[in-house]
Amino acid sequence: MSNAPLMPKATAVWLLDNTALTFDQVADFTKMHPLEVRAIADGDAAQGIKGMDPLSNGQLTREEIEKGEKNPDYRLRLQESKVVLPPQPKRKGPRYTPVSRRHERPSAILWLLRSHPELKDAQVMRLVGTTKSTIASVRDRTHWNTSQLTPIDPVTLGLCSQIELDFEVARAAKEKPIDAAYGGATLLPASETTKKDEFEPAERSSDDLNVDAVFAKLKTLGGKKHDEEEE
């Protein structure tokens, strides 16, 4: 059972015109403010609204109205509606975008195409609430406002949340991983840097040195220096 009758203002108009209920009783039954009910009675509000009979749709009984008219403190009880409305199926389609934001969608599409090329058109449609033809026109630069488009993050524009964007990007990355791009120059492996050039002479080790020849050379140099000092 609903807390308020269907079409509260229309119901209030009918009760004020056809019963002797107080403003407070009508306000309590329709879940409206007593001042708003008084304004309807004075003709300052709900002008042009046709009253709706709550008796005809089974939301109120004649006995309830009579009890309320006899006792101003009595509060009317809303009857359970006999009309059962079937549940409305959820509509599947593009996200609804407010009119004030619709002109910003091409800029968001351009940002998504440049920043996340791995996203499918269906994912872009879910994020910004656009159509496949609009995405194609932005991608092919055939959009009527291509020269004025500037890539802008759809999260910044309020077209989607960061959580939704991250979810679609993660899904796209899982379905179609991006190839590793060239990341610039890298260090050579140690096997390459320590490899000797075939044209560079190898350093001589201490084992290849003739120790006796070295001392003999030093002795000769020392003798020549001593002879020069005596002269």
Secondary structure as a PSIPRED ss2 file (coil, helix, strand):
# PSIPRED VFORMAT (PSIPRED V4.0)

   1 M C   1.000  0.000  0.000
   2 S C   1.000  0.000  0.000
   3 N C   1.000  0.000  0.000
   4 A C   1.000  0.000  0.000
   5 P C   1.000  0.000  0.000
   6 L C   1.000  0.000  0.000
   7 M C   1.000  0.000  0.000
   8 P H   0.000  1.000  0.000
   9 K H   0.000  1.000  0.000
  10 A H   0.000  1.000  0.000
  11 T H   0.000  1.000  0.000
  12 A H   0.000  1.000  0.000
  13 V H   0.000  1.000  0.000
  14 W H   0.000  1.000  0.000
  15 L H   0.000  1.000  0.000
  16 L H   0.000  1.000  0.000
  17 D H   0.000  1.000  0.000
  18 N H   0.000  1.000  0.000
  19 T C   1.000  0.000  0.000
  20 A C   1.000  0.000  0.000
  21 L C   1.000  0.000  0.000
  22 T C   1.000  0.000  0.000
  23 F H   0.000  1.000  0.000
  24 D H   0.000  1.000  0.000
  25 Q H   0.000  1.000  0.000
  26 V H   0.000  1.000  0.000
  27 A H   0.000  1.000  0.000
  28 D H   0.000  1.000  0.000
  29 F H   0.000  1.000  0.000
  30 T H   0.000  1.000  0.000
  31 K C   1.000  0.000  0.000
  32 M C   1.000  0.000  0.000
  33 H C   1.000  0.000  0.000
  34 P H   0.000  1.000  0.000
  35 L H   0.000  1.000  0.000
  36 E H   0.000  1.000  0.000
  37 V H   0.000  1.000  0.000
  38 R H   0.000  1.000  0.000
  39 A H   0.000  1.000  0.000
  40 I H   0.000  1.000  0.000
  41 A H   0.000  1.000  0.000
  42 D H   0.000  1.000  0.000
  43 G C   1.000  0.000  0.000
  44 D C   1.000  0.000  0.000
  45 A C   1.000  0.000  0.000
  46 A C   1.000  0.000  0.000
  47 Q C   1.000  0.000  0.000
  48 G C   1.000  0.000  0.000
  49 I C   1.000  0.000  0.000
  50 K C   1.000  0.000  0.000
  51 G C   1.000  0.000  0.000
  52 M C   1.000  0.000  0.000
  53 D C   1.000  0.000  0.000
  54 P C   1.000  0.000  0.000
  55 L C   1.000  0.000  0.000
  56 S C   1.000  0.000  0.000
  57 N C   1.000  0.000  0.000
  58 G C   1.000  0.000  0.000
  59 Q C   1.000  0.000  0.000
  60 L C   1.000  0.000  0.000
  61 T C   1.000  0.000  0.000
  62 R H   0.000  1.000  0.000
  63 E H   0.000  1.000  0.000
  64 E H   0.000  1.000  0.000
  65 I H   0.000  1.000  0.000
  66 E H   0.000  1.000  0.000
  67 K H   0.000  1.000  0.000
  68 G H   0.000  1.000  0.000
  69 E H   0.000  1.000  0.000
  70 K H   0.000  1.000  0.000
  71 N C   1.000  0.000  0.000
  72 P C   1.000  0.000  0.000
  73 D C   1.000  0.000  0.000
  74 Y C   1.000  0.000  0.000
  75 R C   1.000  0.000  0.000
  76 L C   1.000  0.000  0.000
  77 R C   1.000  0.000  0.000
  78 L C   1.000  0.000  0.000
  79 Q C   1.000  0.000  0.000
  80 E C   1.000  0.000  0.000
  81 S C   1.000  0.000  0.000
  82 K C   1.000  0.000  0.000
  83 V C   1.000  0.000  0.000
  84 V C   1.000  0.000  0.000
  85 L C   1.000  0.000  0.000
  86 P C   1.000  0.000  0.000
  87 P C   1.000  0.000  0.000
  88 Q C   1.000  0.000  0.000
  89 P C   1.000  0.000  0.000
  90 K C   1.000  0.000  0.000
  91 R C   1.000  0.000  0.000
  92 K C   1.000  0.000  0.000
  93 G C   1.000  0.000  0.000
  94 P C   1.000  0.000  0.000
  95 R C   1.000  0.000  0.000
  96 Y C   1.000  0.000  0.000
  97 T C   1.000  0.000  0.000
  98 P C   1.000  0.000  0.000
  99 V H   0.000  1.000  0.000
 100 S H   0.000  1.000  0.000
 101 R H   0.000  1.000  0.000
 102 R H   0.000  1.000  0.000
 103 H H   0.000  1.000  0.000
 104 E H   0.000  1.000  0.000
 105 R H   0.000  1.000  0.000
 106 P H   0.000  1.000  0.000
 107 S H   0.000  1.000  0.000
 108 A H   0.000  1.000  0.000
 109 I H   0.000  1.000  0.000
 110 L H   0.000  1.000  0.000
 111 W H   0.000  1.000  0.000
 112 L H   0.000  1.000  0.000
 113 L H   0.000  1.000  0.000
 114 R H   0.000  1.000  0.000
 115 S H   0.000  1.000  0.000
 116 H C   1.000  0.000  0.000
 117 P C   1.000  0.000  0.000
 118 E C   1.000  0.000  0.000
 119 L C   1.000  0.000  0.000
 120 K C   1.000  0.000  0.000
 121 D H   0.000  1.000  0.000
 122 A H   0.000  1.000  0.000
 123 Q H   0.000  1.000  0.000
 124 V H   0.000  1.000  0.000
 125 M H   0.000  1.000  0.000
 126 R H   0.000  1.000  0.000
 127 L H   0.000  1.000  0.000
 128 V H   0.000  1.000  0.000
 129 G C   1.000  0.000  0.000
 130 T C   1.000  0.000  0.000
 131 T C   1.000  0.000  0.000
 132 K H   0.000  1.000  0.000
 133 S H   0.000  1.000  0.000
 134 T H   0.000  1.000  0.000
 135 I H   0.000  1.000  0.000
 136 A H   0.000  1.000  0.000
 137 S H   0.000  1.000  0.000
 138 V H   0.000  1.000  0.000
 139 R H   0.000  1.000  0.000
 140 D C   1.000  0.000  0.000
 141 R C   1.000  0.000  0.000
 142 T C   1.000  0.000  0.000
 143 H C   1.000  0.000  0.000
 144 W C   1.000  0.000  0.000
 145 N C   1.000  0.000  0.000
 146 T H   0.000  1.000  0.000
 147 S H   0.000  1.000  0.000
 148 Q H   0.000  1.000  0.000
 149 L C   1.000  0.000  0.000
 150 T C   1.000  0.000  0.000
 151 P C   1.000  0.000  0.000
 152 I C   1.000  0.000  0.000
 153 D C   1.000  0.000  0.000
 154 P H   0.000  1.000  0.000
 155 V H   0.000  1.000  0.000
 156 T H   0.000  1.000  0.000
 157 L H   0.000  1.000  0.000
 158 G C   1.000  0.000  0.000
 159 L C   1.000  0.000  0.000
 160 C C   1.000  0.000  0.000
 161 S C   1.000  0.000  0.000
 162 Q H   0.000  1.000  0.000
 163 I H   0.000  1.000  0.000
 164 E H   0.000  1.000  0.000
 165 L H   0.000  1.000  0.000
 166 D H   0.000  1.000  0.000
 167 F H   0.000  1.000  0.000
 168 E H   0.000  1.000  0.000
 169 V H   0.000  1.000  0.000
 170 A H   0.000  1.000  0.000
 171 R H   0.000  1.000  0.000
 172 A H   0.000  1.000  0.000
 173 A H   0.000  1.000  0.000
 174 K H   0.000  1.000  0.000
 175 E H   0.000  1.000  0.000
 176 K C   1.000  0.000  0.000
 177 P C   1.000  0.000  0.000
 178 I C   1.000  0.000  0.000
 179 D C   1.000  0.000  0.000
 180 A C   1.000  0.000  0.000
 181 A C   1.000  0.000  0.000
 182 Y C   1.000  0.000  0.000
 183 G C   1.000  0.000  0.000
 184 G C   1.000  0.000  0.000
 185 A C   1.000  0.000  0.000
 186 T C   1.000  0.000  0.000
 187 L C   1.000  0.000  0.000
 188 L C   1.000  0.000  0.000
 189 P C   1.000  0.000  0.000
 190 A H   0.000  1.000  0.000
 191 S H   0.000  1.000  0.000
 192 E H   0.000  1.000  0.000
 193 T H   0.000  1.000  0.000
 194 T C   1.000  0.000  0.000
 195 K C   1.000  0.000  0.000
 196 K C   1.000  0.000  0.000
 197 D C   1.000  0.000  0.000
 198 E C   1.000  0.000  0.000
 199 F C   1.000  0.000  0.000
 200 E C   1.000  0.000  0.000
 201 P C   1.000  0.000  0.000
 202 A C   1.000  0.000  0.000
 203 E C   1.000  0.000  0.000
 204 R C   1.000  0.000  0.000
 205 S C   1.000  0.000  0.000
 206 S H   0.000  1.000  0.000
 207 D H   0.000  1.000  0.000
 208 D H   0.000  1.000  0.000
 209 L C   1.000  0.000  0.000
 210 N C   1.000  0.000  0.000
 211 V H   0.000  1.000  0.000
 212 D H   0.000  1.000  0.000
 213 A H   0.000  1.000  0.000
 214 V H   0.000  1.000  0.000
 215 F H   0.000  1.000  0.000
 216 A H   0.000  1.000  0.000
 217 K H   0.000  1.000  0.000
 218 L H   0.000  1.000  0.000
 219 K H   0.000  1.000  0.000
 220 T H   0.000  1.000  0.000
 221 L H   0.000  1.000  0.000
 222 G H   0.000  1.000  0.000
 223 G H   0.000  1.000  0.000
 224 K H   0.000  1.000  0.000
 225 K H   0.000  1.000  0.000
 226 H H   0.000  1.000  0.000
 227 D H   0.000  1.000  0.000
 228 E H   0.000  1.000  0.000
 229 E H   0.000  1.000  0.000
 230 E H   0.000  1.000  0.000
 231 E C   1.000  0.000  0.000
